[in-house]
Amino acid sequence: MSLESTEPSKARAAEDPGDDYLERRALRRGNAGWVLLTGLGVAYVVSGDYSGWNSGLKEGGFGGLGIAMALMGVMYACMVFSLAELSSVLPTAGGGYGFARRALGPWGGFLTGTAILIEYILAPAAISIFIGDYVESLELFSLESGWPVYLACFVIFIGIHLWGVGEALRFSFVVTGIAVAALLVFAVGAFMDFDASRLNDIAVDHDAFGANSWLPLGLLGIWAAFPFGMWFFLGVEGVPLAAEETKDPARTLPRAIRWSLCILVALALLTFFASAGARGSAALQDTGNPLVEALQPDGRATALSRVINYAGLAGLVASFFSLIYAGSRQLFALSRAGYLPRFLSLTSSRKAPYLGLLVPGAIGFALAAATGDGARMLNVAVFGATISYALMSLSHIVLRRREPHLPRPYRTPGGIVTSSAALVLACAALVATFLVDVTAAFIALGVYVVALAYFGLYSRKHLVARAPEEEFAALAAAEAELERH
């Protein structure tokens, strides 16, 4: 029996707060076509090409990280094809939460939405710290990394989002284009000095099981490198969160999701091989700026390395900006449906969820200013992401089995075999986070416990019947009841 089938009475008992409730919580529709959404999908991720992934070399070596990247690429491919189908069926701003709500009931929806929020609130906070580090290293305006820079990031870029979604997505598209173009230029420059012998130059730990020059940390190093293999793709699953602001979402979203992933796979391969082959894996495993390091074998800056350094800042800005967007839409959807306080879903005269932008922004800034630990916050974000991936993949399996006749404008190639592969790999990646940073994993679990207590004791009794996700669920429950009779 599915979780949803046990909840029809609760779905019918959800509150109806009045005729103007949804009017005060309306987004601006029809602002984004598939090109802008493809840019959004790449923007979520592009900063991961510039830094962070290289720490996986320390966990698994070139071969270990390469295999981890390939497996995580398979996970993301299987998952986004599943999400493409789900977004064509349920094109709402709830994204993954909305899919899980339909398939797994209120508890499943809340678990998924909370995991997504953990990812999209923590990741921008971490990236604001990295932006501060870049600003300081580039000696921009003689600023040092610290809370004034973090505050400026949140104020400026949230301000653009408050201006309007169309303007925000176009800004993101331009900055992302700069970052992607710089990656292509980097790859050309790095491959001019490529030497395959440098790929596996990390010292072998002969005590590790299965260790060799390509797997210097052994077979376990592959698993430990999973979270870093994810950095080449982390965030692309946020494209469906733009569903209610999209032209013809049933067709546009699947197309944008597929193209985003194709671009990201190409960028990941170029970045990974060009960097390690130009400088050597050993030299890159501990640096905070691997692409620049790859272009400076003697430690001296070149014209190209300076360009890539500035482009790295553009990549960070693109990801920071787009992740703020994703977090605001997830919070908006959960709040509109009553899972979180309803006032958080109010929209401005420009149809922007202003509290959905300001509240996560304030939390993110506070965390960045208080801790200054971007790596730890990203590890927490990765933990939340892997939980959401498992639940979203499970949602696809459940809906395929329980509602096989549901109209699906787009169908996932391979069906539940594809989403089952995503589910297994997501669970493996979730366990791998404990291998990398057990403290971050337990921090995320602590947040989960608090959120679930709030839902169990209060908000599940105050869901909003007219919210799109709840209407979908109520309709499904009513149809199931008619079929039984």
N, C-alpha and C positions, 0 to 999 in steps of 0.2 A: 504494500500500500504506500502511495506517495505521501509526502508531508502535506501537500495541498489538499488532498482528499479528506484529511482529518480536520480541516479548518473552515468549512463552508459557513457554519453558524457564526464564527468570528468575523468572516468577511461581510456577512449580511449585517452584523451588529456594529460595523464601523460607523463613525460619526459623519454627518453631513453638516458642515459648519455654515452653509449659506450660499446664496446664488452668486455673490460677488467674490467668493473665496478664490477661485481659479483666475478670475480677471485680475486680481491684485498680485497674481503669481504667474504672469504670462511672459514668455520669452519672445524675442523678435524672430519670427519665422522667415524662412526662405533666404537667409543671408549667405549661405555657403553652398557652393557646388563641389564636385568631386575633386577639382584641382586644389582649392583651398583646404579641403579636408585631408587630402594627401599630404600637403605641406604641414598641416597640424600633426599628422601621425609621425612624420619625420622629425618635426620640431620637438616632440616629446622626448626623443631618444638621442638626438644628434650630439649632445654634450658628452654622452657616454663613449663616443668615438675618440674624443680628445683626451680623456683621462679616466682613470678608475679601473678600466679593464685590465691594465697591465699588472695590477696586483695579483691577478690570477696566475701570472708567470711564476710568482713566488710560491704559489700553492701547488701548481701542477707542471711547471715548465711549459715549453712551447707546445709539445705534443699533448700534454694534459689539458691545457687551456684550449688548444685547437679542437680536441674531441668534445670538451665541455661546451664550447661555442657551437659546434655542429649539433649536439644534442639539444641544447637550448633553442637553437634555431628551428629544429624540428618541432619542439614544444610550442614555440610561438606560431609557427606556420599552422600547425594543427588547431591551435586555439583560435587564431584570428579567422580561419576559415569557418570554424564553428560560430564565432561571434558574428561573422558576416551573415550567416543564416538567421541567427537570433535577432539581429538588428533589423533584418527585413521583415521579421514577424512582429516584433515589439519595438517600433521606432520611438522610444521615449527618452527623455533626458536622464532617466535612471541608469541606462547602460547595463552593466553587469548586474547591478542590484535588481533592476527590473526583470532581467531574465531569470535570476534565481528566485525572485518573488513568485513568478508564475510557476516555476518548476518545483520549488522546494518549500513554498509556503512562507509566512511572515518571518519565522526564525531564520530560515535559509537566506531570505532576502536581506535581513538585517546583518547576518554574519558576513555576507558578501559585501554589502555596502560599507560596513565598518572597516573591513580589510582594505577596500579601495581607498577609503578616506585616510587610513594610516599611511598608505603609499603616497597619496597626493598632497598631504599636509607636510609630511616629513621630508620628502624629496626636495621641494622648493626651499625649505629651510636650510638643507645641506648645501644646495647649489648657491644660495646667497653667500655662504661662507667661501665657497670656491671662487665666486665672482670677486669677493673681497681680496682673496689671495692673488688673483690675476691682476686686479687693479694696482695692488701694491708692487707686484713684480714688474709690471710695465711702467711703474712710476707715473701713473696717470694723475694729473692734478696734485701731485705730491701727497696723495692719500695713503694711509695705512689701512690694512684690513682690520675691521672692527665694526662696532654697532652702527656708527654713522653711515657706513657704506651699505650694511644690511638694510637699514631703515630706508635709505634712498632707493634701493632696489624694489622694496615692497611698495613704497609710496608711488614711485613713477609708474611702475608697470601695472599695479592695481588701478591707478588712475586711468590708464589707457583702456583697461577692461571696462571701467565704469562709463567711459565715453560711448562704447557700443561694441557689440560682438563683431560686426562687419569690419570696423576699423581695427579691432584687436587681431582678428584673423589675418587681415592684410599685412599688418605690421609683423606678425609672426612669420608670415610667408616670406617677406623680404629678408628678415634677419636669418631665417633658416637657409634661404638661397645662398646668402653670403657664406655661411658656415659649410654648406655642402660643396660649393665651388672651391673653397679653400682646401677641403679634404681631397678633392680631385687633383688640385695643383700639388698638394703635398705628396700624393701617391706617385705622380710623375717624377718629382724631384728625388724621392726616396728610392724608387726603383732604379734610378740611374747609378746608385751606389749599392745595389743589392748583391748580397753574397749568401748563398744558401747555407754555408758552413756556420754562419753566425746564429742561425735559428735555434740550434740545440747546444748552446755554449754554457748552459747552467750546470754547475757541478752535480754529479750523480750521488744521491744518498743510497749507498749500497745496502743499507739496513732496511730500506723500504721494499715491500713486496712488489715484484714486477718492475723494479727500477731499471732504466737504461738511459741512453743519452737523450732520447726523445721524451721519456717519462722519468725525469730525474727524481721525482718524489714518489714514484711508483703508481700503481693503479688507484690507490685511494686519493692521489692528487687530482685525478680526473673529477671525482665527486666533489672534492673541496673547491675546485675551480668553477663549479656550476654557477654560484652567484655572480661571478665576474664574467662568465660567458653571457649571462643575462643582460649585462650592461649595454651590449650592442643592440638590444631590442626593448629594454625596459620602458614601458609607458605607451607603446603603440596600441595596446588594447583600449586606450582612452578615446579612440575615434568615435565610437557609438554614443558617447556622452553629448555629442553635438546634434543628436537626432532631431530634436524639436526646432533647431535653428537651421535646418538643412532643406534644400530643394529636393523633392522627391526622394526621401530617405530610403525607401525600400530598394531603390536602384543605386543611389549615390553612395550610401555607406559601404556596401560590400565592395564596390569598385575602389573606393578610396582606401579601404583596409588592405586590399590585395596589393595595390600599387605601393602603398607605404612600406609594406613588408619587403617587396621586391627591391626597392631602393635601399632599404636598411641592410639587407643581406649583401648587396653589392658593396656598400660602404664598409661593412664589417670586414669582408674578405680583403679589400684593398688596404684598409688601415692596419689590420693585423699582420699581414705578410710584409707589407712595405716597411712598417716600423721595425719589426724584429730583424728583417733581412738587411736593413740599412745600418743598424747600430748594434744589434745583438740582443738576445733575450736577457742576458745577465745584466746588461747596463740599464735596461728599461724596467726591471721588476720593482724597483723601489722609488722611482722618480715620480714626481707629481705632475710632470708635463712630458709624457712620453714622445709625442710627435715632435716637439721642439728638440728634445734630447736626440732623437733619431737623425735630425738634420745637422747636429753639431758634434761630430765625432771627436773633435779636438777641444770641445768646450767653448769655442768662440762663436758668437752670433753671426749669422749670415743674413742677407737680405730676405731669403726665403723663410728662414726660421723666425724672423721678426714678423713677417706677414702671417705665418701660421699661429704665432703667439696671439696676435690681435684677433685672428679668426676664432681661436679657442674661446676668447671672451664672447664673441658673437654666438658661438654654439651654446655656451652656458646661458646667455641671455634668452636664446630661443627656447631652450628646455625649461628654464625658470618660468618664462612667460606662459608657455602652453600648459605646464603643470598646474599653475594657478587657475587657469581656465577650467581644467578637468576637475580639480578639487571643488571649485565653486559649483559646478553643475551636479556633481555627485551629492554635495551637501544640500543643494537646492531640491533635488528630487527626494531625498530622504526626509527633508523637512516638510515639503509639500504634502507628502503622504502621511505625516504624523509620526514617523519613526524618531525624528529629532524635533526640538521645539519649533513650532510652526512659523514663528516670526522670522526665522532664518531664511525662509523662501520668498519673502516679499521682494518685488522687483521695482525698479525706479521708473521714471517717465521714459527713459531710454531702453526699458525692458532688460535691464541688467540686474541680476540678483545681488544687490549691493551688500547685504549682510553676509551672503554666501561667499563674497570676496573678502570683505573686511575682517570677519571673525577668524577664518583660517589664516589670513595674512598676519593678524595680530599674534596668533599662536605660533606661527612659523618664525616670526621675528623674535618673539620672546625666547624660543628655544635656541635660535641661532646666537642671540646676544648672550644668553646665560651659559651656554655650553661651549660654543666655538668648535664643536666636534662634528664636523661634517661627515666623516667616515662612519661614525657610529649611527648617526641619523639615517644615512643611506642604507645601512644594514637593517635597521628597523623597517625602513620602507620596503626593502626587498622581502622581508619576512611577511609583511602584510600583502604584498603583491602575490607571492606564491600561494597563500591561502585563497585569495580571490580567484586565481587561475584554476585551482582545483575545483572550486565550487562552481565557477562558470562552465567549465568543461562538463562537470556532472549535470548541470542544468540542461545542457544540450542533449545528453544521453537520456535524461528523464523525459524531456519533452518529445523526443523522437519516439520513445517507447509508449508514452501515455497518450500523446495526441498525434498519431501518425498522419491524420487527415487535416491537420492545421495548415492553412494556406501558407506556402513558403515561396515567395518570389525568387529567392536564391536558396540553393541547397548545397550543403557542405559536401565536397568530393570525398567519397569514402564513408560518409555517414557517421555512425557511432564508433566505427573503428578509428576514425580520425580523432574524435573527441576523447576516446578512451586512451589513445596514445598521449594526448595532451595531459589528461588526468594523471596518468602514471608518472610522467616526467615532472609534472608540477609537484607531486608528493615527494619525489626524489629531491627536487630543488629545495623544498621546504625543510627536509631533514638536513640538507647540506648547509643551511644557514647556521645550524648549531655547531657545525664543524668550524665555521669561520668566526662567528662572534656569538657565543652563547648568551652573553649579557644583553645584546640587542634583541635576541629572540625572546628572552624573558620580559624585557621591557614591553615589547609588542603584546605578549600574552597578558601582561598586567593591564594594559589599555583595554584589551578585549574583555577582561573580567568586569571592569568598571562599566563599559558600554553595555554589556549583556545584562548587568544588574539593573541599569536604567531601563532597558527595554522590557525585561521581565516584570519589573515592579510597577512600571508606569506606562510607557509609550505604546506597548502592544494593545493596551485597552483604549487607546485614543487615536486609532488610525483613521484616516480620512477616506470615506467611501468614494468620493468623486475624483480622487487622484487617479491619473491614468493607470498606474501599476495596480492599484486596488480594484479599479473597474475591470481590468483584464482578468484579475484573479477571481472576482465575483462572477463574471460571465462564464469562466471555465468551470467553476463550482456548480453553477446553475445548470450548465449543459450536462455535466456529469450526473447530476441528480435526476435530470429528465431521462437520460439514457438508462438509469437504474430502474426507473418506473415504466 
